[in-house]
Amino acid sequence: MYRIILNKVKTTLKASIKIVSNFPRLLKLAPKILIEGGHLSINVAYVKYGELLKGKHVIVTGGGSGIGMAIARKALDLGAKVLITGRNHSKLKRAEQILNNSNLKILVWDISETEKISENLNIALKLLDGNLDILVNNAGVLSKKIFPNVTEEDWDNVYGINSKGAYFLTQEVCQYWLGNSTNDVKKVINISSQGGYVGATYPYRMTKWDIAGLTQGLGNLLASKNIIINGIAPGIISTEMQKNYLKQGENSYCDLNPQKRIASPEEIAELAAFLLGDASNFIIGQTILCDGGFSLK
Ligand SMILES: NC(=O)c1ccc[n+]([C@@H]2O[C@H](COP(=O)([O-])OP(=O)(O)OC[C@H]3O[C@@H](n4cnc5c(N)ncnc54)[C@H](OP(=O)(O)O)[C@@H]3O)[C@@H](O)[C@H]2O)c1
């Protein structure tokens, strides 16, 4: 009896010491938990499609980081040969090191330089052994200013990349496909945004409306030519682009959508894999929202 009581006292003492010693840590975390709603983790289901994209040649613009890099990684895993582009050579080299796959090629290519599109597409085609099956229009930049402080310079920069650059690249690629008659299915995946599905007051969101509209229009125009155009509208994704907005570190809590979380680039890549493969060939001109429910309000 005496021993049982002693053990109970010991256990209670140990538990109290644990609480007291953890107190400073809990105190530090408390505001975070209260203000940000606590820590949530993201579980990405990785679908194993095997060599779904074997023999396919893919360009991912802006593939040196974030969503583009995740899509490039997934396409490589599925057997494709992939070319990633961007303005910054060291970013592309870094991605090349990380992805570490002999089927990956890199090319410095600023898509806002529309006068160089033909020249760059020719180089890209050479790097892809003269083949191109899929274009992923992923490159994009955010607006620096929002209404009522938008400058023309910012407008031109954002539109030059997100809208005009993607448009003329798509046109050039489709011209190439239309001029090379083949029965193989060709695909374009346009990366829009949840911002393309709510009211837009600044250039970034407006360009994302553009891209969703272009997906619908070209989807309709080119389906009969065996060119399938679809898109993805991501919600808030943990990438470089969001680094100034996502100040919560490892915490994936976000109160902007009903699921109360941000997503990882890999979740967008999983959706892209479905659209890149032939299982989605009856889906035409659709931009699929992947936003934790943000656009439902
Ligand atoms: N993260 C989000 O929450 C989110 C949400 C919705 C939609 N999106 C869209 O997803 C796409 C990818 O963004 P992310 O989040 O992955 O951000 P990110 O990591 O900043 O990726 C953007 C990529 O675009 C490239 N890029 C920018 N301007 C370019 C140009 N003129 N020519 C070629 N490449 C260019 C960048 O590379 P360089 O700097 O080397 O050029 C970079 O690799 C964007 O279209 C973005 O609008 C993102």
The ligand as a Gaussian input file, in Angstrom:
#p B3LYP/6-31G(d) Opt

LIG

0 1
 N        2.138000      29.951000     -54.987000
 C        0.855000      30.223000     -55.053000
 O        0.199000      30.418000     -54.028000
 C        0.152000      30.282000     -56.393000
 C       -1.248000      30.339000     -56.393000
 C       -1.917000      30.388000     -57.593000
 C       -1.215000      30.391000     -58.775000
 N        0.150000      30.350000     -58.751000
 C        0.841000      30.368000     -60.045000
 O        1.710000      29.259000     -60.122000
 C        2.774000      29.588000     -61.014000
 C        4.098000      29.201000     -60.347000
 O        4.308000      30.015000     -59.216000
 P        5.036000      29.513000     -57.886000
 O        4.096000      29.689000     -56.789000
 O        5.641000      28.198000     -58.121000
 O        6.139000      30.646000     -57.690000
 P        7.692000      30.680000     -58.020000
 O        8.418000      29.629000     -57.280000
 O        8.087000      32.092000     -57.855000
 O        7.733000      30.265000     -59.558000
 C        7.568000      31.166000     -60.606000
 C        8.536000      30.764000     -61.679000
 O        8.309000      31.568000     -62.834000
 C        9.561000      31.906000     -63.377000
 N        9.425000      33.135000     -64.143000
 C        9.018000      34.349000     -63.707000
 N        9.054000      35.228000     -64.716000
 C        9.478000      34.551000     -65.815000
 C        9.721000      34.922000     -67.160000
 N        9.559000      36.191000     -67.583000
 N       10.146000      33.964000     -68.025000
 C       10.343000      32.702000     -67.601000
 N       10.144000      32.297000     -66.340000
 C        9.710000      33.218000     -65.451000
 C       10.486000      32.055000     -62.175000
 O       11.855000      31.797000     -62.521000
 P       12.908000      32.984000     -62.804000
 O       12.841000      33.887000     -61.618000
 O       14.189000      32.251000     -62.961000
 O       12.469000      33.629000     -64.064000
 C        9.986000      30.969000     -61.259000
 O       10.692000      29.771000     -61.424000
 C        2.651000      31.064000     -61.319000
 O        2.023000      31.240000     -62.568000
 C        1.733000      31.578000     -60.231000
 O        1.010000      32.702000     -60.612000
 C        0.847000      30.303000     -57.584000

